[in-house]
């Protein structure tokens, strides 16, 4: 039997991955091919499926699962959807990178 904390860790990772998939934008052109459209559709279906799976896990009314899912979303948002971060370029200059609009998958 799998320990309860493994389920909590999986719920945490799934909710963080939902945030990543929500911010994932691989295609920036107005014209996309059918293959690119299929990739976008697959990413969308995975995000929606994971979201419903997390909703079902929260509906177990286990408060610890709810906390794990909310923390996972918070960490995912912090890592993947911050309005802007500051990165070093390697030459001592700091460059502000805006991640609010898109990020590669």
C-alpha positions as CSV (number, residue, x, y, z in Angstrom):
1,X,0.0,0.0,0.0
2,X,1.3,3.5,-0.9
3,X,1.7,5.9,2.0
4,X,-0.5,8.9,2.1
5,X,2.3,11.4,1.7
6,X,3.0,10.0,-1.8
7,X,-0.5,10.9,-2.8
8,X,-0.1,14.4,-1.4
9,X,3.2,14.8,-3.3
10,X,1.6,13.7,-6.5
11,X,-1.3,16.1,-6.0
12,X,1.2,18.9,-5.4
13,X,3.2,18.1,-8.6
14,X,0.0,17.8,-10.7
15,X,-1.3,21.1,-9.6
16,X,2.1,22.8,-10.3
17,X,2.1,21.2,-13.7
18,X,-1.4,22.6,-14.4
19,X,0.1,26.1,-13.8
20,X,2.9,25.3,-16.2
21,X,0.5,24.0,-18.9
22,X,-1.6,27.1,-18.4
23,X,1.3,29.4,-19.2
24,X,2.7,27.3,-22.0
25,X,2.7,29.1,-25.3
26,X,4.8,27.5,-28.0
27,X,3.3,29.1,-31.0
28,X,3.5,32.9,-31.6
29,X,2.5,33.2,-35.2
30,X,-1.0,34.0,-36.5
31,X,-0.8,31.0,-38.9
32,X,-0.2,27.6,-37.5
33,X,-0.2,24.3,-39.2
34,X,-2.5,21.3,-38.4
35,X,0.3,19.6,-36.5
36,X,0.9,22.7,-34.3
37,X,-2.9,22.9,-33.8
38,X,-2.9,19.3,-32.7
39,X,0.0,20.0,-30.2
40,X,-1.9,23.0,-28.8
41,X,-5.1,20.9,-28.5
42,X,-3.2,18.1,-26.7
43,X,-1.7,20.5,-24.2
44,X,-5.2,22.0,-23.6
45,X,-6.7,18.5,-23.1
46,X,-3.9,17.5,-20.7
47,X,-4.5,20.7,-18.7
48,X,-8.2,20.3,-18.5
49,X,-7.9,16.6,-17.6
50,X,-5.4,17.3,-14.8
51,X,-7.6,20.1,-13.5
52,X,-10.6,17.7,-13.3
53,X,-8.5,15.1,-11.6
54,X,-7.3,17.6,-9.0
55,X,-10.9,18.7,-8.5
56,X,-11.9,15.1,-7.8
57,X,-9.0,14.7,-5.3
58,X,-10.1,17.9,-3.5
59,X,-13.7,16.6,-3.3
60,X,-12.4,13.8,-1.0
61,X,-12.8,16.4,1.7
62,X,-9.4,15.7,3.1
63,X,-8.1,19.0,4.2
64,X,-4.5,17.9,3.7
65,X,-5.1,17.1,0.1
66,X,-6.7,20.6,-0.4
67,X,-3.6,22.2,1.2
68,X,-1.3,20.2,-1.1
69,X,-3.2,21.2,-4.2
70,X,-3.3,24.9,-3.3
71,X,0.4,24.9,-2.4
72,X,1.1,23.2,-5.7
73,X,-0.8,25.8,-7.6
74,X,1.0,28.6,-5.6
75,X,4.4,27.1,-6.3
76,X,3.6,26.6,-10.0
77,X,2.4,30.1,-10.3
78,X,5.5,31.4,-8.6
79,X,7.8,29.4,-10.9
80,X,6.0,29.7,-14.2
81,X,3.7,32.8,-14.1
82,X,5.4,35.6,-12.3
83,X,4.9,38.9,-14.0
84,X,8.6,39.4,-14.4
85,X,11.9,38.0,-13.2
86,X,15.4,39.4,-13.2
87,X,18.1,37.3,-14.8
88,X,21.8,37.7,-15.0
89,X,23.2,37.7,-18.5
90,X,26.7,36.5,-17.5
91,X,28.4,39.8,-18.1
92,X,27.3,41.4,-14.9
93,X,24.2,43.1,-16.4
94,X,20.7,42.4,-15.1
95,X,17.9,41.9,-17.6
96,X,14.2,42.0,-16.7
97,X,12.4,39.2,-18.5
98,X,8.6,39.4,-18.8
99,X,7.0,36.0,-18.5
100,X,3.4,37.1,-18.2
101,X,2.6,36.8,-21.9
102,X,4.3,33.6,-23.0
103,X,6.9,31.0,-22.3
104,X,8.1,28.0,-24.3
105,X,7.0,24.5,-23.4
